[in-house]
Each structure stands twice: as C-alpha cells, then as structure tokens.
C-alpha cells in the first residue's frame, strides 16, 4: 500500500471511529438505549459500572481519541506520524482492556464497541506501519505536485 493510500485509509478509519464514538456519546447523554442487534448487549455494556472512567463516559474518551488521531493525520512530518501511531497504540491497548471487560466482567458484547475496536486495531496497525516505513507524506506530495513547495535543495 502506497503512502497516499495508507493516509486515506487512516482518514476513513478515523472518521468511522468518530462516527461510532459520536453515536454512543449522543446515546449516553440523551439517556437512550443504543440500537443493538445482539440481545441487548449494547445496553448492558453502556449501563455497566465500566461505562465511565473517572466519571467520564467511555464513548466520550473514544470520541476525543479518534478526533485527536484524525487531527494528527492532517499534520505533515515525522513527528505527526509518530504521534498518530502513539495515540493509535494507546487506543488499541484501551480497546483490548474494554473488550476484556465485555467478555469476562460484563458478559455482554456491544456491536458498536466491536466496531470501534476493529477500527482502532486497524488504525494502530496502519499507523505503526506508516511510522516505521516513513513513506513520503501525501500532504507534502500534493504541495510539490501543485507547486507550493520546491523539491529539497531548490528554492521555492
């Protein structure tokens, strides 16, 4: 997968995560039951004692994390790639923890949580690959193509 395709995939996955987390955050603050095709598992997870961390709803934490990852994808450079990978790996670790709680403590599965875990796992894998490979930054490639930047060693 080329640098541009990798970047686009990460943007799409981050937007999917934002959508899931925004929906669950909305449901939480409106006091609604989430739409769930799996025997009320989502409601059981959302109403469990594990649905908040330090008083903050888990979906809001996820929303903030996905927005931060998305924002980091709009910044060019190696530091931004490393920040994206770091946040994604942190999000992945949190997803593993939450999935463990679903399976072994809550004894219910939330389809939205599974979707979020899949999105975050995918982001973590792709962002780590992107950081290790350090491909050409698509944002820089676009600026070079349209003449906003001069190639290295040349004056603009």
C-alpha positions in Angstrom: 0.0 0.0 0.0 1.5 3.4 -1.0 1.8 6.4 1.2 -1.2 8.2 -0.2 -3.5 5.1 0.0 -2.3 4.4 3.6 -3.0 8.0 4.6 -6.5 7.9 3.0 -7.3 4.5 4.7 -6.3 6.0 8.1 -8.5 9.1 7.5 -11.5 6.9 6.6 -11.0 4.6 9.6 -10.6 7.6 11.9 -13.9 9.0 10.5 -15.6 5.7 11.1 -14.3 5.7 14.7 -15.5 9.3 15.2 -19.0 8.2 13.9 -19.3 5.3 16.2 -18.0 7.2 19.3 -20.2 10.2 18.5 -23.3 8.0 18.2 -22.5 6.3 21.5 -21.7 9.6 23.2 -25.0 11.0 21.9 -26.9 7.9 23.2 -25.2 8.3 26.6 -26.1 11.9 27.1 -29.6 11.6 25.8 -30.2 8.6 28.1 -31.2 6.4 25.1 -30.7 2.7 24.5 -28.3 2.1 21.6 -29.6 0.2 18.6 -28.3 -3.3 19.1 -28.8 -6.5 17.1 -27.1 -8.6 19.7 -29.6 -9.4 22.5 -29.4 -6.1 24.4 -25.7 -6.5 24.8 -25.0 -2.8 23.9 -27.4 -1.6 26.6 -25.8 -3.9 29.2 -22.3 -2.7 28.3 -23.4 1.0 28.2 -25.1 0.8 31.6 -22.4 -1.2 33.4 -20.2 0.2 36.1 -17.3 0.1 33.5 -19.1 2.6 31.1 -17.3 5.5 32.8 -13.6 6.1 33.7 -13.1 8.6 36.4 -16.7 9.8 35.8 -16.1 10.4 32.1 -18.2 8.2 29.7 -16.0 5.8 27.7 -17.6 6.8 24.4 -16.5 10.4 25.0 -13.0 9.3 25.7 -13.1 7.4 22.4 -14.5 10.4 20.6 -11.7 12.6 21.9 -9.2 10.0 20.9 -10.5 9.5 17.4 -10.7 13.3 16.8 -7.1 13.6 18.0 -5.9 10.9 15.7 -7.8 12.4 12.8 -6.3 15.8 13.5 -2.8 14.3 13.7 -3.4 12.9 10.2 -3.8 16.4 8.9 -0.4 17.4 10.1 2.6 16.5 8.0 6.0 15.3 9.1 7.6 12.5 11.0 6.5 13.8 14.4 2.9 13.8 13.3 3.3 10.2 12.0 4.8 9.1 15.3 2.0 11.0 17.3 -0.6 9.2 15.2 1.0 5.8 15.8 1.4 6.5 19.6 -2.2 7.6 20.0 -3.4 4.7 18.0 -1.4 2.2 20.0 -2.8 3.7 23.2 -6.3 3.5 21.8 -5.7 -0.1 20.8 -4.5 -1.0 24.3 -7.6 0.7 25.8 -9.8 -1.3 23.3 -8.2 -4.6 24.4 -8.9 -3.7 28.0 -12.5 -2.8 27.3 -13.1 -5.9 25.2 -11.7 -8.0 28.1 -14.2 -6.3 30.4 -17.0 -7.1 28.0 -16.1 -10.7 27.8 -15.0 -11.5 31.4 -16.7 -9.0 33.6 -19.9 -7.7 31.9 -20.6 -10.9 30.0 -22.1 -9.0 27.1 -20.9 -7.9 23.7 -21.7 -4.5 22.2 -21.6 -4.4 18.4 -20.7 -0.7 18.4 -17.8 -1.5 20.8 -16.6 -4.3 18.5 -16.8 -1.9 15.5 -14.8 0.6 17.4 -12.2 -2.0 18.4 -11.8 -3.1 14.8 -11.4 0.4 13.6 -8.8 1.2 16.3 -6.9 -2.0 15.7 -6.8 -1.2 12.0 -5.7 2.3 12.7 -3.0 1.1 15.1 -1.6 -1.4 12.5 -1.7 1.0 9.6 -0.3 4.0 11.6 2.5 1.8 13.0 3.3 0.6 9.5 3.2 4.2 8.3 5.6 5.4 11.0 8.0 2.5 10.6 8.1 2.8 6.8 8.1 6.6 6.9 6.8 6.9 3.3 6.6 10.3 1.6 4.0 12.4 3.3 0.9 12.7 1.0 0.4 16.3 2.1 3.9 17.2 1.0 3.5 15.2 -2.3 0.4 17.2 -3.0 2.1 20.5 -2.3 5.0 19.5 -4.6 2.7 18.5 -7.3 0.8 21.8 -7.4 4.0 23.9 -6.9 3.5 25.2 -3.4 6.8 23.7 -2.3 10.1 23.3 -4.1 11.8 19.9 -4.1 14.6 19.5 -1.5 17.6 21.6 -2.3 15.8 24.0 -4.6 14.4 27.5 -3.8 10.6 27.9 -3.9 
